[in-house]
Amino acid sequence: MEELNNEETADNSLSSDTENPEQASEITTGQPAEQPQKKSGMQQFIEILKFTGFSISAGVIQLVSDGILCDWTGWLPWWPAYLISVVLSVIWNFTFNRKFTFKAANNVPLAMCLVLVYYCAFIPLSVFGGNAIAAQLPENLGLLVTFMMMLINFVTEFVWDKFIVFNQKVTDRILNLFKKK
């Protein structure tokens, strides 16, 4: 009889795994699932400082590569130089913010896809908007336009990363959408 109850519990944990992961953990371990601890104000402030520091370093990468490709050498017009420099800085920023700022151990491919979604929206808007602004300015002010786009990117990407990309609850829900039922 006890074996039947254990099998029923195992079957229940499998079926409820896709419905509610917290309940599944409670069923399989016999203990309530651990809730993520809320961060103190100081921890959140440090998180913002880390994000800012890594974003500044990514910004340096973006400005230097954009300057080399567009303003200093004249090899490329503003928008392709901007696009290449954004890709370089995004790779840098994602890697360091995932590991050190948000300490996210969640699904890296999903996190990368979510960052890609953000940039699929941000890059066309910033490229077309920035190109329109750059066309109105004297020729050597492409870096000013790049800097303006970087400020907009900094604020919007922090919000996206904190509340979507590196938020375990959100990524778990997204993953549950794709699980077989």
Salt bridges, closest charged atoms under 4 A:
GLU47 OE2 - LYS39 NZ 2.31
GLU47 OE1 - LYS162 NZ 2.49
